[in-house]
Amino acid sequence: MASNDADARLERLRATDRTGRYTSNAASSGTDPDHSVSVTVDATQRVVHVDVLRVDAVRTPYELAARVAGAYRAALVARRPPRDPSVKRQRPVAVATPIRATPPTSDSYHRHTIREASRAERARRRGRPGSVTGRSSNDCVTVTLPPASSAGRVDADAAWLSNAASGSISRAVTEAFTAAYSERDR
């Protein structure tokens, strides 16, 4: 993507930002808690690079997805400015009694499923943006982005993942994120 496109996207995000998320122009990196995967995000919180540090920890699609998600969260935390120790923050106070959760019934589950399917169909007909999917060039990794987030769900072919080298996995995941962002920007 051209730099001016990224700059324009960053300016649009800053225009509506009320939390200070997009104040820095710098990229940031984070690793998952086990230091198996590192993710670098740009100023707009999009994944620009994924690096597999320990290939033995990402041999299943679930492990890869969980470690990429953990590293993405760590990269977002690294973007936050350090807390000012001179500012005293009050502890939150509970203002109401906790509400007891009731388990969903199968009837409510079916109603929810039907309602969600009809919402998705209406949104598709109206041309609203939905989830987009990007694929790696080797078709072994896909990233699905929800409509309003740069964090994507990573899925990989289990047979390929069980034998792939760390460089191949890193490249494929990065390509899939790039393809998903390109699809969304169309």
DAGISUL-V449826 format. One record per pair of residues at least 6 apart in sequence whose C-alpha atoms are under 6 Angstrom apart, sorted by the first residue. I is the first residue (numbers start at 0). GAP is how many residues later the second one is. D is the distance in Angstrom with one decimal. If there is no record, write none. Layout:
i-><I/I>
gap-><GAP/GAP>
d-><D/D>
This chain:
i-><9/13/24/25/26/26/26/27/27/27/27/28/28/28/29/29/29/29/29/30/30/30/31/31/31/35/35/36/36/36/37/37/37/38/38/38/38/39/39/39/40/40/45/48/49/49/50/51/51/54/57/58/58/59/60/60/60/64/129/130/130/130/131/131/132/132/132/133/133/133/133/133/134/134/134/135/135/135/139/139/140/140/141/141/141/142/142/142/142/142/143/143/144>
gap-><34/8/18/17/14/15/16/12/13/47/51/10/11/46/8/9/41/44/45/6/7/40/35/38/39/17/18/14/15/16/12/13/33/10/11/32/33/7/8/9/6/7/104/125/120/124/119/114/118/111/6/102/103/98/94/95/97/89/17/14/15/16/12/13/10/11/47/8/9/42/45/46/6/7/41/36/39/40/16/17/14/15/12/13/34/9/10/11/33/34/8/9/7>
d-><5.8/5.9/5.1/5.8/5.5/4.3/5.6/5.6/5.5/5.7/5.9/5.5/4.2/4.6/5.6/5.5/5.1/4.6/3.9/5.5/4.2/4.2/5.6/4.6/4.1/4.9/4.7/5.7/4.5/5.4/5.8/5.0/5.6/5.8/4.6/5.5/5.7/5.9/5.7/5.1/4.4/5.5/5.2/5.4/5.3/5.5/4.9/5.4/5.5/5.3/4.6/5.6/4.9/5.9/5.8/5.2/5.9/5.0/5.1/5.4/4.5/5.2/5.6/5.3/5.5/4.3/5.2/5.5/5.2/4.9/4.5/3.7/5.8/4.5/4.5/5.0/4.9/4.3/5.6/5.1/5.7/4.3/5.9/5.3/5.6/5.7/5.4/4.6/5.6/5.9/5.2/5.1/4.4>
